[in-house]
Amino acid sequence: MKNKPLIDTNPHLKIPAKYRKSLIANVASSTAIETGASIESIARILTETSKPSPVKKTNGSAR
């Protein structure tokens, strides 16, 4: 059985806007725990920076 990348099998990752919003929420909450800053301020910083290129699908393992 050939393994598919997570981006192909997880429906939450298929819509780029939802993926980015979820990623920012996840990173902001984790960073807030580590730094003591508010989640809102970290999320605002992450959304104000230049937007990265879309997630690219790979054909194999990242290893």
C-alpha positions as CSV (number, residue, x, y, z in Angstrom):
1,M,0.0,0.0,0.0
2,K,1.5,3.3,-1.1
3,N,1.3,6.1,1.6
4,K,-0.2,9.4,0.5
5,P,1.0,12.7,1.9
6,L,-1.1,14.2,4.7
7,I,-2.0,17.2,2.4
8,D,-3.8,14.7,0.1
9,T,-5.7,12.8,2.7
10,N,-6.7,15.5,5.2
11,P,-9.7,17.5,4.0
12,H,-8.8,20.4,6.3
13,L,-5.5,21.0,4.4
14,K,-7.1,21.1,0.9
15,I,-8.5,24.6,1.2
16,P,-5.5,27.0,1.4
17,A,-7.3,29.8,3.2
18,K,-8.6,27.5,5.9
19,Y,-5.2,25.8,6.2
20,R,-3.4,29.2,6.6
21,K,-6.0,30.4,9.2
22,S,-5.6,27.2,11.2
23,L,-1.8,27.3,11.0
24,I,-1.7,30.8,12.3
25,A,-4.0,30.0,15.2
26,N,-1.9,27.0,16.1
27,V,1.4,28.8,15.9
28,A,0.1,31.8,17.7
29,S,-1.3,29.8,20.6
30,S,1.9,27.7,21.0
31,T,4.0,30.9,20.8
32,A,1.8,32.6,23.4
33,I,2.3,29.8,25.8
34,E,6.1,29.9,25.4
35,T,6.5,33.7,25.4
36,G,3.6,35.0,27.5
37,A,2.5,37.4,24.7
38,S,-1.2,37.4,23.8
39,I,-2.5,35.1,21.0
40,E,-4.1,38.1,19.3
41,S,-0.9,40.1,19.0
42,I,1.1,37.1,17.7
43,A,-1.6,36.3,15.2
44,R,-1.7,39.9,14.0
45,I,2.1,39.8,13.5
46,L,1.9,36.6,11.6
47,T,-0.9,37.9,9.3
48,E,0.8,41.3,8.7
49,T,4.0,39.8,7.3
50,S,4.3,38.9,3.7
51,K,2.4,35.8,2.7
52,P,4.4,32.7,2.0
53,S,4.0,30.7,-1.2
54,P,1.3,28.0,-1.1
55,V,2.0,24.6,0.2
56,K,3.5,22.4,-2.4
57,K,2.6,18.8,-2.8
58,T,5.6,16.4,-2.8
59,N,5.8,13.0,-4.5
60,G,7.7,11.3,-1.7
61,S,8.7,11.5,1.9
62,A,10.5,14.6,3.2
63,R,13.2,12.4,4.6
